[in-house]
């Protein structure tokens, strides 16, 4: 997200930059979940706004795989962004030579 904020020219401090991207993603995901009449509890957990760990944890321990609905929405938004700006999610840090493939080409 830091590279995206830099590329977009967003200020790095305060209520913009990374916070703006995080809030925008949360807003888009909430809109999509509500439109599909999906519960928002996964989004709350994903954002760290809902504590996981009640008595049910003893019987069914929490797993990140339970966040599949939100994960799919994030992937959908990333795919849309990649179509609008090919290579937007290319990362020099993790790229390995010529093995990098744009998500739009995958």
Secondary structure, 3 states (H helix, E strand, C coil): CHHHHHHHCCCCCCCCCHHHHHHHHHHHHHHHHHHCCCCCHHHHHHCCCCCCCCCHHHHCCCCHHHHHHHHHHHHHHHHHHHHHCCCCCCCCCCCCHHHCCCCCCC
